[in-house]
Amino acid sequence: MPFLSPMEELIQEEAREQGRQEGMVESLLQILQIRFGELPPEVLEAVHGIEEMDILNLLFREAIAIASLAEFQVFLTSVKTSVE
């Protein structure tokens, strides 16, 4: 295993984190599509715009249990508003 400088290690960790974030976004959208069908563009844009893993995890859990896409949209708006 080659030696990595601290900067290379930081870049590598950031790349891994970005990969995890992108995977979570795709998983979240997949769950929503399976449960509720085609998603409106505003939901797609809002979910793609979230970078915080803790928020994505919260949304993921909510997507599994929530009763409707409309309820998820309300929850998504409230979460995004509280973060901004």
PDB file of N, CA, C and O in Angstrom:
ATOM      1  N   MET A   1       0.852  -1.180   0.000  1.00  0.00           N
ATOM      2  CA  MET A   1       0.000   0.000   0.000  1.00  0.00           C
ATOM      3  C   MET A   1       0.894   1.237   0.000  1.00  0.00           C
ATOM      4  O   MET A   1       1.741   1.389   0.880  1.00  0.00           O
ATOM      5  N   PRO A   2       0.713   2.115  -0.971  1.00  0.00           N
ATOM      6  CA  PRO A   2       1.586   3.293  -1.057  1.00  0.00           C
ATOM      7  C   PRO A   2       1.307   4.285   0.073  1.00  0.00           C
ATOM      8  O   PRO A   2       0.195   4.378   0.593  1.00  0.00           O
ATOM      9  N   PHE A   3       2.344   5.008   0.422  1.00  0.00           N
ATOM     10  CA  PHE A   3       2.230   6.049   1.441  1.00  0.00           C
ATOM     11  C   PHE A   3       1.475   7.237   0.853  1.00  0.00           C
ATOM     12  O   PHE A   3       1.767   7.675  -0.260  1.00  0.00           O
ATOM     13  N   LEU A   4       0.512   7.751   1.595  1.00  0.00           N
ATOM     14  CA  LEU A   4      -0.246   8.919   1.155  1.00  0.00           C
ATOM     15  C   LEU A   4       0.086  10.100   2.048  1.00  0.00           C
ATOM     16  O   LEU A   4       0.208   9.965   3.266  1.00  0.00           O
ATOM     17  N   SER A   5       0.227  11.251   1.426  1.00  0.00           N
ATOM     18  CA  SER A   5       0.455  12.464   2.200  1.00  0.00           C
ATOM     19  C   SER A   5      -0.839  12.833   2.923  1.00  0.00           C
ATOM     20  O   SER A   5      -1.911  12.360   2.547  1.00  0.00           O
ATOM     21  N   PRO A   6      -0.751  13.663   3.946  1.00  0.00           N
ATOM     22  CA  PRO A   6      -1.980  14.099   4.632  1.00  0.00           C
ATOM     23  C   PRO A   6      -2.994  14.727   3.675  1.00  0.00           C
ATOM     24  O   PRO A   6      -4.198  14.531   3.835  1.00  0.00           O
ATOM     25  N   MET A   7      -2.519  15.472   2.694  1.00  0.00           N
ATOM     26  CA  MET A   7      -3.428  16.095   1.727  1.00  0.00           C
ATOM     27  C   MET A   7      -4.112  15.030   0.877  1.00  0.00           C
ATOM     28  O   MET A   7      -5.311  15.121   0.615  1.00  0.00           O
ATOM     29  N   GLU A   8      -3.361  14.025   0.446  1.00  0.00           N
ATOM     30  CA  GLU A   8      -3.948  12.951  -0.351  1.00  0.00           C
ATOM     31  C   GLU A   8      -4.970  12.160   0.465  1.00  0.00           C
ATOM     32  O   GLU A   8      -6.015  11.765  -0.052  1.00  0.00           O
ATOM     33  N   GLU A   9      -4.661  11.932   1.737  1.00  0.00           N
ATOM     34  CA  GLU A   9      -5.606  11.232   2.609  1.00  0.00           C
ATOM     35  C   GLU A   9      -6.893  12.030   2.775  1.00  0.00           C
ATOM     36  O   GLU A   9      -7.986  11.463   2.771  1.00  0.00           O
ATOM     37  N   LEU A  10      -6.761  13.344   2.922  1.00  0.00           N
ATOM     38  CA  LEU A  10      -7.934  14.211   3.053  1.00  0.00           C
ATOM     39  C   LEU A  10      -8.784  14.165   1.786  1.00  0.00           C
ATOM     40  O   LEU A  10     -10.008  14.057   1.854  1.00  0.00           O
ATOM     41  N   ILE A  11      -8.134  14.247   0.645  1.00  0.00           N
ATOM     42  CA  ILE A  11      -8.849  14.201  -0.636  1.00  0.00           C
ATOM     43  C   ILE A  11      -9.555  12.856  -0.797  1.00  0.00           C
ATOM     44  O   ILE A  11     -10.699  12.794  -1.247  1.00  0.00           O
ATOM     45  N   GLN A  12      -8.863  11.789  -0.426  1.00  0.00           N
ATOM     46  CA  GLN A  12      -9.439  10.450  -0.521  1.00  0.00           C
ATOM     47  C   GLN A  12     -10.664  10.312   0.391  1.00  0.00           C
ATOM     48  O   GLN A  12     -11.678   9.743  -0.014  1.00  0.00           O
ATOM     49  N   GLU A  13     -10.573  10.823   1.602  1.00  0.00           N
ATOM     50  CA  GLU A  13     -11.703  10.756   2.535  1.00  0.00           C
ATOM     51  C   GLU A  13     -12.878  11.589   2.028  1.00  0.00           C
ATOM     52  O   GLU A  13     -14.028  11.167   2.147  1.00  0.00           O
ATOM     53  N   GLU A  14     -12.606  12.759   1.469  1.00  0.00           N
ATOM     54  CA  GLU A  14     -13.676  13.595   0.915  1.00  0.00           C
ATOM     55  C   GLU A  14     -14.364  12.891  -0.250  1.00  0.00           C
ATOM     56  O   GLU A  14     -15.582  12.980  -0.405  1.00  0.00           O
ATOM     57  N   ALA A  15     -13.583  12.192  -1.066  1.00  0.00           N
ATOM     58  CA  ALA A  15     -14.159  11.452  -2.194  1.00  0.00           C
ATOM     59  C   ALA A  15     -15.052  10.316  -1.693  1.00  0.00           C
ATOM     60  O   ALA A  15     -16.125  10.077  -2.246  1.00  0.00           O
ATOM     61  N   ARG A  16     -14.610   9.622  -0.651  1.00  0.00           N
ATOM     62  CA  ARG A  16     -15.433   8.549  -0.068  1.00  0.00           C
ATOM     63  C   ARG A  16     -16.734   9.119   0.497  1.00  0.00           C
ATOM     64  O   ARG A  16     -17.806   8.549   0.293  1.00  0.00           O
ATOM     65  N   GLU A  17     -16.637  10.237   1.202  1.00  0.00           N
ATOM     66  CA  GLU A  17     -17.828  10.869   1.786  1.00  0.00           C
ATOM     67  C   GLU A  17     -18.801  11.300   0.691  1.00  0.00           C
ATOM     68  O   GLU A  17     -20.013  11.134   0.833  1.00  0.00           O
ATOM     69  N   GLN A  18     -18.275  11.847  -0.390  1.00  0.00           N
ATOM     70  CA  GLN A  18     -19.129  12.263  -1.501  1.00  0.00           C
ATOM     71  C   GLN A  18     -19.816  11.045  -2.121  1.00  0.00           C
ATOM     72  O   GLN A  18     -20.988  11.112  -2.491  1.00  0.00           O
ATOM     73  N   GLY A  19     -19.092   9.944  -2.232  1.00  0.00           N
ATOM     74  CA  GLY A  19     -19.681   8.713  -2.761  1.00  0.00           C
ATOM     75  C   GLY A  19     -20.800   8.195  -1.875  1.00  0.00           C
ATOM     76  O   GLY A  19     -21.837   7.756  -2.373  1.00  0.00           O
ATOM     77  N   ARG A  20     -20.596   8.245  -0.564  1.00  0.00           N
ATOM     78  CA  ARG A  20     -21.646   7.821   0.373  1.00  0.00           C
ATOM     79  C   ARG A  20     -22.876   8.723   0.241  1.00  0.00           C
ATOM     80  O   ARG A  20     -24.010   8.246   0.242  1.00  0.00           O
ATOM     81  N   GLN A  21     -22.637  10.020   0.129  1.00  0.00           N
ATOM     82  CA  GLN A  21     -23.741  10.980   0.009  1.00  0.00           C
ATOM     83  C   GLN A  21     -24.528  10.725  -1.276  1.00  0.00           C
ATOM     84  O   GLN A  21     -25.759  10.698  -1.258  1.00  0.00           O
ATOM     85  N   GLU A  22     -23.820  10.538  -2.386  1.00  0.00           N
ATOM     86  CA  GLU A  22     -24.498  10.288  -3.659  1.00  0.00           C
ATOM     87  C   GLU A  22     -25.285   8.976  -3.617  1.00  0.00           C
ATOM     88  O   GLU A  22     -26.390   8.891  -4.152  1.00  0.00           O
ATOM     89  N   GLY A  23     -24.712   7.963  -2.981  1.00  0.00           N
ATOM     90  CA  GLY A  23     -25.414   6.688  -2.845  1.00  0.00           C
ATOM     91  C   GLY A  23     -26.677   6.815  -2.012  1.00  0.00           C
ATOM     92  O   GLY A  23     -27.701   6.211  -2.333  1.00  0.00           O
ATOM     93  N   MET A  24     -26.610   7.595  -0.947  1.00  0.00           N
ATOM     94  CA  MET A  24     -27.783   7.797  -0.095  1.00  0.00           C
ATOM     95  C   MET A  24     -28.871   8.557  -0.847  1.00  0.00           C
ATOM     96  O   MET A  24     -30.052   8.231  -0.725  1.00  0.00           O
ATOM     97  N   VAL A  25     -28.483   9.562  -1.618  1.00  0.00           N
ATOM     98  CA  VAL A  25     -29.460  10.309  -2.419  1.00  0.00           C
ATOM     99  C   VAL A  25     -30.174   9.356  -3.372  1.00  0.00           C
ATOM    100  O   VAL A  25     -31.401   9.374  -3.468  1.00  0.00           O
ATOM    101  N   GLU A  26     -29.409   8.527  -4.075  1.00  0.00           N
ATOM    102  CA  GLU A  26     -30.010   7.603  -5.036  1.00  0.00           C
ATOM    103  C   GLU A  26     -30.907   6.581  -4.337  1.00  0.00           C
ATOM    104  O   GLU A  26     -31.977   6.253  -4.849  1.00  0.00           O
ATOM    105  N   SER A  27     -30.492   6.078  -3.186  1.00  0.00           N
ATOM    106  CA  SER A  27     -31.319   5.124  -2.434  1.00  0.00           C
ATOM    107  C   SER A  27     -32.617   5.769  -1.961  1.00  0.00           C
ATOM    108  O   SER A  27     -33.687   5.167  -2.053  1.00  0.00           O
ATOM    109  N   LEU A  28     -32.518   6.981  -1.462  1.00  0.00           N
ATOM    110  CA  LEU A  28     -33.700   7.712  -1.008  1.00  0.00           C
ATOM    111  C   LEU A  28     -34.683   7.914  -2.156  1.00  0.00           C
ATOM    112  O   LEU A  28     -35.881   7.677  -2.002  1.00  0.00           O
ATOM    113  N   LEU A  29     -34.178   8.350  -3.297  1.00  0.00           N
ATOM    114  CA  LEU A  29     -35.053   8.569  -4.448  1.00  0.00           C
ATOM    115  C   LEU A  29     -35.669   7.260  -4.931  1.00  0.00           C
ATOM    116  O   LEU A  29     -36.827   7.232  -5.349  1.00  0.00           O
ATOM    117  N   GLN A  30     -34.901   6.183  -4.874  1.00  0.00           N
ATOM    118  CA  GLN A  30     -35.428   4.883  -5.282  1.00  0.00           C
ATOM    119  C   GLN A  30     -36.576   4.439  -4.378  1.00  0.00           C
ATOM    120  O   GLN A  30     -37.599   3.958  -4.865  1.00  0.00           O
ATOM    121  N   ILE A  31     -36.414   4.594  -3.092  1.00  0.00           N
ATOM    122  CA  ILE A  31     -37.492   4.231  -2.157  1.00  0.00           C
ATOM    123  C   ILE A  31     -38.743   5.056  -2.446  1.00  0.00           C
ATOM    124  O   ILE A  31     -39.851   4.521  -2.493  1.00  0.00           O
ATOM    125  N   LEU A  32     -38.559   6.352  -2.636  1.00  0.00           N
ATOM    126  CA  LEU A  32     -39.712   7.213  -2.924  1.00  0.00           C
ATOM    127  C   LEU A  32     -40.395   6.803  -4.225  1.00  0.00           C
ATOM    128  O   LEU A  32     -41.623   6.778  -4.298  1.00  0.00           O
ATOM    129  N   GLN A  33     -39.609   6.482  -5.250  1.00  0.00           N
ATOM    130  CA  GLN A  33     -40.186   6.073  -6.537  1.00  0.00           C
ATOM    131  C   GLN A  33     -40.916   4.743  -6.421  1.00  0.00           C
ATOM    132  O   GLN A  33     -41.986   4.574  -7.005  1.00  0.00           O
ATOM    133  N   ILE A  34     -40.356   3.805  -5.682  1.00  0.00           N
ATOM    134  CA  ILE A  34     -41.021   2.511  -5.496  1.00  0.00           C
ATOM    135  C   ILE A  34     -42.342   2.694  -4.753  1.00  0.00           C
ATOM    136  O   ILE A  34     -43.352   2.088  -5.112  1.00  0.00           O
ATOM    137  N   ARG A  35     -42.329   3.519  -3.733  1.00  0.00           N
ATOM    138  CA  ARG A  35     -43.532   3.691  -2.908  1.00  0.00           C
ATOM    139  C   ARG A  35     -44.588   4.568  -3.570  1.00  0.00           C
ATOM    140  O   ARG A  35     -45.781   4.288  -3.455  1.00  0.00           O
ATOM    141  N   PHE A  36     -44.158   5.642  -4.274  1.00  0.00           N
ATOM    142  CA  PHE A  36     -45.122   6.649  -4.712  1.00  0.00           C
ATOM    143  C   PHE A  36     -45.143   6.895  -6.219  1.00  0.00           C
ATOM    144  O   PHE A  36     -45.916   7.734  -6.684  1.00  0.00           O
ATOM    145  N   GLY A  37     -44.325   6.196  -6.990  1.00  0.00           N
ATOM    146  CA  GLY A  37     -44.310   6.395  -8.434  1.00  0.00           C
ATOM    147  C   GLY A  37     -43.417   7.554  -8.838  1.00  0.00           C
ATOM    148  O   GLY A  37     -42.484   7.925  -8.126  1.00  0.00           O
ATOM    149  N   GLU A  38     -43.723   8.112  -9.991  1.00  0.00           N
ATOM    150  CA  GLU A  38     -42.898   9.197 -10.528  1.00  0.00           C
ATOM    151  C   GLU A  38     -42.863  10.378  -9.558  1.00  0.00           C
ATOM    152  O   GLU A  38     -43.881  10.784  -8.999  1.00  0.00           O
ATOM    153  N   LEU A  39     -41.657  10.911  -9.380  1.00  0.00           N
ATOM    154  CA  LEU A  39     -41.479  12.015  -8.434  1.00  0.00           C
ATOM    155  C   LEU A  39     -41.495  13.353  -9.159  1.00  0.00           C
ATOM    156  O   LEU A  39     -40.964  13.465 -10.264  1.00  0.00           O
ATOM    157  N   PRO A  40     -42.099  14.365  -8.550  1.00  0.00           N
ATOM    158  CA  PRO A  40     -42.103  15.694  -9.155  1.00  0.00           C
ATOM    159  C   PRO A  40     -40.691  16.285  -9.169  1.00  0.00           C
ATOM    160  O   PRO A  40     -39.876  15.982  -8.298  1.00  0.00           O
ATOM    161  N   PRO A  41     -40.412  17.122 -10.154  1.00  0.00           N
ATOM    162  CA  PRO A  41     -39.077  17.720 -10.270  1.00  0.00           C
ATOM    163  C   PRO A  41     -38.619  18.442  -9.006  1.00  0.00           C
ATOM    164  O   PRO A  41     -37.431  18.422  -8.686  1.00  0.00           O
ATOM    165  N   GLU A  42     -39.539  19.080  -8.285  1.00  0.00           N
ATOM    166  CA  GLU A  42     -39.125  19.819  -7.087  1.00  0.00           C
ATOM    167  C   GLU A  42     -38.605  18.883  -5.990  1.00  0.00           C
ATOM    168  O   GLU A  42     -37.726  19.263  -5.217  1.00  0.00           O
ATOM    169  N   VAL A  43     -39.141  17.671  -5.921  1.00  0.00           N
ATOM    170  CA  VAL A  43     -38.628  16.691  -4.946  1.00  0.00           C
ATOM    171  C   VAL A  43     -37.241  16.231  -5.373  1.00  0.00           C
ATOM    172  O   VAL A  43     -36.324  16.159  -4.555  1.00  0.00           O
ATOM    173  N   LEU A  44     -37.091  15.919  -6.659  1.00  0.00           N
ATOM    174  CA  LEU A  44     -35.781  15.499  -7.172  1.00  0.00           C
ATOM    175  C   LEU A  44     -34.720  16.563  -6.904  1.00  0.00           C
ATOM    176  O   LEU A  44     -33.635  16.257  -6.410  1.00  0.00           O
ATOM    177  N   GLU A  45     -35.039  17.800  -7.229  1.00  0.00           N
ATOM    178  CA  GLU A  45     -34.083  18.900  -7.029  1.00  0.00           C
ATOM    179  C   GLU A  45     -33.754  19.091  -5.554  1.00  0.00           C
ATOM    180  O   GLU A  45     -32.593  19.276  -5.190  1.00  0.00           O
ATOM    181  N   ALA A  46     -34.772  19.045  -4.712  1.00  0.00           N
ATOM    182  CA  ALA A  46     -34.551  19.261  -3.279  1.00  0.00           C
ATOM    183  C   ALA A  46     -33.664  18.170  -2.691  1.00  0.00           C
ATOM    184  O   ALA A  46     -32.738  18.463  -1.935  1.00  0.00           O
ATOM    185  N   VAL A  47     -33.940  16.919  -3.033  1.00  0.00           N
ATOM    186  CA  VAL A  47     -33.149  15.811  -2.492  1.00  0.00           C
ATOM    187  C   VAL A  47     -31.721  15.867  -3.026  1.00  0.00           C
ATOM    188  O   VAL A  47     -30.770  15.666  -2.271  1.00  0.00           O
ATOM    189  N   HIS A  48     -31.564  16.138  -4.313  1.00  0.00           N
ATOM    190  CA  HIS A  48     -30.214  16.240  -4.889  1.00  0.00           C
ATOM    191  C   HIS A  48     -29.421  17.391  -4.272  1.00  0.00           C
ATOM    192  O   HIS A  48     -28.190  17.366  -4.283  1.00  0.00           O
ATOM    193  N   GLY A  49     -30.096  18.374  -3.747  1.00  0.00           N
ATOM    194  CA  GLY A  49     -29.412  19.523  -3.159  1.00  0.00           C
ATOM    195  C   GLY A  49     -28.954  19.323  -1.722  1.00  0.00           C
ATOM    196  O   GLY A  49     -28.292  20.195  -1.159  1.00  0.00           O
ATOM    197  N   ILE A  50     -29.291  18.196  -1.126  1.00  0.00           N
ATOM    198  CA  ILE A  50     -28.927  17.948   0.277  1.00  0.00           C
ATOM    199  C   ILE A  50     -27.595  17.213   0.333  1.00  0.00           C
ATOM    200  O   ILE A  50     -27.427  16.164  -0.290  1.00  0.00           O
ATOM    201  N   GLU A  51     -26.651  17.769   1.081  1.00  0.00           N
ATOM    202  CA  GLU A  51     -25.321  17.180   1.190  1.00  0.00           C
ATOM    203  C   GLU A  51     -25.048  16.581   2.566  1.00  0.00           C
ATOM    204  O   GLU A  51     -24.124  15.780   2.708  1.00  0.00           O
ATOM    205  N   GLU A  52     -25.819  16.945   3.570  1.00  0.00           N
ATOM    206  CA  GLU A  52     -25.578  16.486   4.936  1.00  0.00           C
ATOM    207  C   GLU A  52     -26.115  15.069   5.126  1.00  0.00           C
ATOM    208  O   GLU A  52     -27.302  14.811   4.925  1.00  0.00           O
ATOM    209  N   MET A  53     -25.219  14.151   5.516  1.00  0.00           N
ATOM    210  CA  MET A  53     -25.609  12.750   5.681  1.00  0.00           C
ATOM    211  C   MET A  53     -26.659  12.570   6.776  1.00  0.00           C
ATOM    212  O   MET A  53     -27.538  11.717   6.647  1.00  0.00           O
ATOM    213  N   ASP A  54     -26.585  13.351   7.842  1.00  0.00           N
ATOM    214  CA  ASP A  54     -27.577  13.184   8.908  1.00  0.00           C
ATOM    215  C   ASP A  54     -28.974  13.548   8.421  1.00  0.00           C
ATOM    216  O   ASP A  54     -29.952  12.915   8.817  1.00  0.00           O
ATOM    217  N   ILE A  55     -29.074  14.557   7.571  1.00  0.00           N
ATOM    218  CA  ILE A  55     -30.372  14.944   6.996  1.00  0.00           C
ATOM    219  C   ILE A  55     -30.851  13.861   6.031  1.00  0.00           C
ATOM    220  O   ILE A  55     -32.024  13.490   6.044  1.00  0.00           O
ATOM    221  N   LEU A  56     -29.944  13.355   5.197  1.00  0.00           N
ATOM    222  CA  LEU A  56     -30.319  12.300   4.255  1.00  0.00           C
ATOM    223  C   LEU A  56     -30.777  11.045   4.997  1.00  0.00           C
ATOM    224  O   LEU A  56     -31.746  10.406   4.585  1.00  0.00           O
ATOM    225  N   ASN A  57     -30.099  10.689   6.073  1.00  0.00           N
ATOM    226  CA  ASN A  57     -30.515   9.529   6.873  1.00  0.00           C
ATOM    227  C   ASN A  57     -31.905   9.735   7.470  1.00  0.00           C
ATOM    228  O   ASN A  57     -32.725   8.818   7.481  1.00  0.00           O
ATOM    229  N   LEU A  58     -32.160  10.931   7.962  1.00  0.00           N
ATOM    230  CA  LEU A  58     -33.475  11.257   8.515  1.00  0.00           C
ATOM    231  C   LEU A  58     -34.559  11.124   7.445  1.00  0.00           C
ATOM    232  O   LEU A  58     -35.612  10.535   7.689  1.00  0.00           O
ATOM    233  N   LEU A  59     -34.296  11.672   6.268  1.00  0.00           N
ATOM    234  CA  LEU A  59     -35.255  11.592   5.165  1.00  0.00           C
ATOM    235  C   LEU A  59     -35.459  10.152   4.710  1.00  0.00           C
ATOM    236  O   LEU A  59     -36.575   9.751   4.378  1.00  0.00           O
ATOM    237  N   PHE A  60     -34.385   9.380   4.697  1.00  0.00           N
ATOM    238  CA  PHE A  60     -34.452   7.977   4.299  1.00  0.00           C
ATOM    239  C   PHE A  60     -35.403   7.209   5.219  1.00  0.00           C
ATOM    240  O   PHE A  60     -36.282   6.483   4.754  1.00  0.00           O
ATOM    241  N   ARG A  61     -35.216   7.381   6.520  1.00  0.00           N
ATOM    242  CA  ARG A  61     -36.093   6.706   7.484  1.00  0.00           C
ATOM    243  C   ARG A  61     -37.543   7.169   7.323  1.00  0.00           C
ATOM    244  O   ARG A  61     -38.474   6.367   7.404  1.00  0.00           O
ATOM    245  N   GLU A  62     -37.718   8.450   7.097  1.00  0.00           N
ATOM    246  CA  GLU A  62     -39.072   8.990   6.936  1.00  0.00           C
ATOM    247  C   GLU A  62     -39.718   8.446   5.663  1.00  0.00           C
ATOM    248  O   GLU A  62     -40.913   8.150   5.655  1.00  0.00           O
ATOM    249  N   ALA A  63     -38.941   8.312   4.592  1.00  0.00           N
ATOM    250  CA  ALA A  63     -39.471   7.815   3.319  1.00  0.00           C
ATOM    251  C   ALA A  63     -40.007   6.393   3.444  1.00  0.00           C
ATOM    252  O   ALA A  63     -40.946   6.015   2.744  1.00  0.00           O
ATOM    253  N   ILE A  64     -39.416   5.617   4.329  1.00  0.00           N
ATOM    254  CA  ILE A  64     -39.862   4.240   4.526  1.00  0.00           C
ATOM    255  C   ILE A  64     -41.224   4.199   5.217  1.00  0.00           C
ATOM    256  O   ILE A  64     -42.058   3.353   4.892  1.00  0.00           O
ATOM    257  N   ALA A  65     -41.451   5.094   6.156  1.00  0.00           N
ATOM    258  CA  ALA A  65     -42.631   5.008   7.018  1.00  0.00           C
ATOM    259  C   ALA A  65     -43.771   5.953   6.656  1.00  0.00           C
ATOM    260  O   ALA A  65     -44.915   5.699   7.032  1.00  0.00           O
ATOM    261  N   ILE A  66     -43.493   7.018   5.948  1.00  0.00           N
ATOM    262  CA  ILE A  66     -44.503   8.060   5.725  1.00  0.00           C
ATOM    263  C   ILE A  66     -45.638   7.550   4.832  1.00  0.00           C
ATOM    264  O   ILE A  66     -45.426   6.679   3.988  1.00  0.00           O
ATOM    265  N   ALA A  67     -46.819   8.087   5.017  1.00  0.00           N
ATOM    266  CA  ALA A  67     -48.018   7.574   4.349  1.00  0.00           C
ATOM    267  C   ALA A  67     -48.171   8.023   2.897  1.00  0.00           C
ATOM    268  O   ALA A  67     -48.734   7.290   2.084  1.00  0.00           O
ATOM    269  N   SER A  68     -47.681   9.211   2.560  1.00  0.00           N
ATOM    270  CA  SER A  68     -47.912   9.713   1.203  1.00  0.00           C
ATOM    271  C   SER A  68     -46.758  10.603   0.751  1.00  0.00           C
ATOM    272  O   SER A  68     -45.973  11.100   1.558  1.00  0.00           O
ATOM    273  N   LEU A  69     -46.684  10.785  -0.550  1.00  0.00           N
ATOM    274  CA  LEU A  69     -45.669  11.675  -1.104  1.00  0.00           C
ATOM    275  C   LEU A  69     -45.920  13.113  -0.652  1.00  0.00           C
ATOM    276  O   LEU A  69     -44.974  13.856  -0.389  1.00  0.00           O
ATOM    277  N   ALA A  70     -47.178  13.504  -0.561  1.00  0.00           N
ATOM    278  CA  ALA A  70     -47.502  14.859  -0.102  1.00  0.00           C
ATOM    279  C   ALA A  70     -46.978  15.095   1.316  1.00  0.00           C
ATOM    280  O   ALA A  70     -46.435  16.160   1.610  1.00  0.00           O
ATOM    281  N   GLU A  71     -47.140  14.106   2.188  1.00  0.00           N
ATOM    282  CA  GLU A  71     -46.616  14.231   3.552  1.00  0.00           C
ATOM    283  C   GLU A  71     -45.091  14.304   3.542  1.00  0.00           C
ATOM    284  O   GLU A  71     -44.494  15.055   4.313  1.00  0.00           O
ATOM    285  N   PHE A  72     -44.467  13.518   2.664  1.00  0.00           N
ATOM    286  CA  PHE A  72     -43.005  13.563   2.576  1.00  0.00           C
ATOM    287  C   PHE A  72     -42.545  14.948   2.119  1.00  0.00           C
ATOM    288  O   PHE A  72     -41.561  15.477   2.636  1.00  0.00           O
ATOM    289  N   GLN A  73     -43.250  15.533   1.159  1.00  0.00           N
ATOM    290  CA  GLN A  73     -42.883  16.866   0.672  1.00  0.00           C
ATOM    291  C   GLN A  73     -42.973  17.902   1.794  1.00  0.00           C
ATOM    292  O   GLN A  73     -42.107  18.771   1.901  1.00  0.00           O
ATOM    293  N   VAL A  74     -43.997  17.822   2.618  1.00  0.00           N
ATOM    294  CA  VAL A  74     -44.130  18.740   3.751  1.00  0.00           C
ATOM    295  C   VAL A  74     -42.962  18.541   4.708  1.00  0.00           C
ATOM    296  O   VAL A  74     -42.356  19.509   5.168  1.00  0.00           O
ATOM    297  N   PHE A  75     -42.647  17.278   5.007  1.00  0.00           N
ATOM    298  CA  PHE A  75     -41.528  16.971   5.903  1.00  0.00           C
ATOM    299  C   PHE A  75     -40.213  17.471   5.310  1.00  0.00           C
ATOM    300  O   PHE A  75     -39.401  18.073   6.013  1.00  0.00           O
ATOM    301  N   LEU A  76     -40.004  17.223   4.025  1.00  0.00           N
ATOM    302  CA  LEU A  76     -38.791  17.665   3.332  1.00  0.00           C
ATOM    303  C   LEU A  76     -38.643  19.179   3.410  1.00  0.00           C
ATOM    304  O   LEU A  76     -37.553  19.682   3.683  1.00  0.00           O
ATOM    305  N   THR A  77     -39.720  19.901   3.175  1.00  0.00           N
ATOM    306  CA  THR A  77     -39.687  21.363   3.255  1.00  0.00           C
ATOM    307  C   THR A  77     -39.347  21.824   4.663  1.00  0.00           C
ATOM    308  O   THR A  77     -38.556  22.751   4.840  1.00  0.00           O
ATOM    309  N   SER A  78     -39.937  21.188   5.660  1.00  0.00           N
ATOM    310  CA  SER A  78     -39.661  21.602   7.040  1.00  0.00           C
ATOM    311  C   SER A  78     -38.214  21.317   7.427  1.00  0.00           C
ATOM    312  O   SER A  78     -37.596  22.114   8.133  1.00  0.00           O
ATOM    313  N   VAL A  79     -37.673  20.201   6.980  1.00  0.00           N
ATOM    314  CA  VAL A  79     -36.277  19.867   7.276  1.00  0.00           C
ATOM    315  C   VAL A  79     -35.340  20.846   6.581  1.00  0.00           C
ATOM    316  O   VAL A  79     -34.394  21.347   7.188  1.00  0.00           O
ATOM    317  N   LYS A  80     -35.604  21.115   5.314  1.00  0.00           N
ATOM    318  CA  LYS A  80     -34.742  22.046   4.570  1.00  0.00           C
ATOM    319  C   LYS A  80     -34.807  23.443   5.169  1.00  0.00           C
ATOM    320  O   LYS A  80     -33.789  24.133   5.235  1.00  0.00           O
ATOM    321  N   THR A  81     -35.985  23.868   5.606  1.00  0.00           N
ATOM    322  CA  THR A  81     -36.146  25.196   6.198  1.00  0.00           C
ATOM    323  C   THR A  81     -35.389  25.295   7.516  1.00  0.00           C
ATOM    324  O   THR A  81     -34.773  26.320   7.806  1.00  0.00           O
ATOM    325  N   SER A  82     -35.434  24.240   8.308  1.00  0.00           N
ATOM    326  CA  SER A  82     -34.749  24.276   9.606  1.00  0.00           C
ATOM    327  C   SER A  82     -33.232  24.253   9.460  1.00  0.00           C
ATOM    328  O   SER A  82     -32.522  24.715  10.353  1.00  0.00           O
ATOM    329  N   VAL A  83     -32.725  23.721   8.348  1.00  0.00           N
ATOM    330  CA  VAL A  83     -31.278  23.659   8.117  1.00  0.00           C
ATOM    331  C   VAL A  83     -30.758  24.981   7.577  1.00  0.00           C
ATOM    332  O   VAL A  83     -29.634  25.380   7.882  1.00  0.00           O
ATOM    333  N   GLU A  84     -31.557  25.653   6.790  1.00  0.00           N
ATOM    334  CA  GLU A  84     -31.106  26.897   6.145  1.00  0.00           C
ATOM    335  C   GLU A  84     -31.094  28.029   7.078  1.00  0.00           C
ATOM    336  O   GLU A  84     -30.741  29.144   6.692  1.00  0.00           O
TER     337      GLU A  84
END
